[in-house]
Amino acid sequence: MNKTVKGYALGAVAAATYGMNPLFCLPLYADGMHPASVLFFRYLFALPIIALMVRSRGRSFRLERRNVAPVLLFGLLFAVSSYTLFRSYNYMDAGIASTLLFVYPILVALIMSVFFKERLTVQTVVCVTAALAGISLLYRSGDGTTLSLAGTLFVLVSAVSYAVYIVGVNQTRLRDVPTLTITFYVIACGVALFACAVAAEGVFQLPTRWWLWGNLLALALFPTAISLLCTTAAIQCIGSTPTAILGALEPLTAVLFGVTVFGERLTPRICLGMALIIGAVSLVVAGGSVSAALLRLRKLFPRLHIGRHRH
């Protein structure tokens, strides 16, 4: 297979698998599980997978003492982002929630401009305006009904938390720490935080049907391990920016499963709003000022040897 074609295929798989969160978590909600309990198991099952990745790629688990506090802080931010996104699924269609979350690259650009004096281009301003127009179309439907305010706030907190996490990891001393090592400790923080959350709220729950254990394992496997592996290989084939732009398949995948599996509505107004948001974010990423920061978090391994010697 041509290297470029392979790169685009891997990038598409990476984005599509990351968009599978609603596919696996919504049946668990229907079974009565609380989002905190779902996330506890997701992080718990993901931890050994990430540990195996660390070992198989020859990375170190070593973390200097001075980096412990920042890792704990960013672990908290990452957990907050996951929790608020998963809570938003209780209040709105998963496809709309995933599309609203997708504004985080624009938030990264705004944070870099306000706090780190990065030049805000006319293109970015236009894209922000287009994204806000898209959000307004999603927020208020043609018949005058609006999205849940609580759900909207949850997903926006998720996007802001993730944007701050991205900027923080790239602008602090942690940028010198292997990203896969950071990911391992961030996931470990999530396990501890969600264990405390389910204990404090008394919401520790197990699936009542045996096959739902497969959903919990799939949450750790597809949106985590497979997505990360494919993203890394895609970056090496086609580069960071095209791979980041292919991230638009994440909300589209969530919309596809929402409509076909869970019966969510898809109107022309919603389609237009999604198109505005996805188009605006893709243009911001294509501008180059954000893509390196976004992809640094997902380039988790040392260079893979793609060619005659395949692993």
Disulfide bonds with the S-S distance in Angstrom:
none
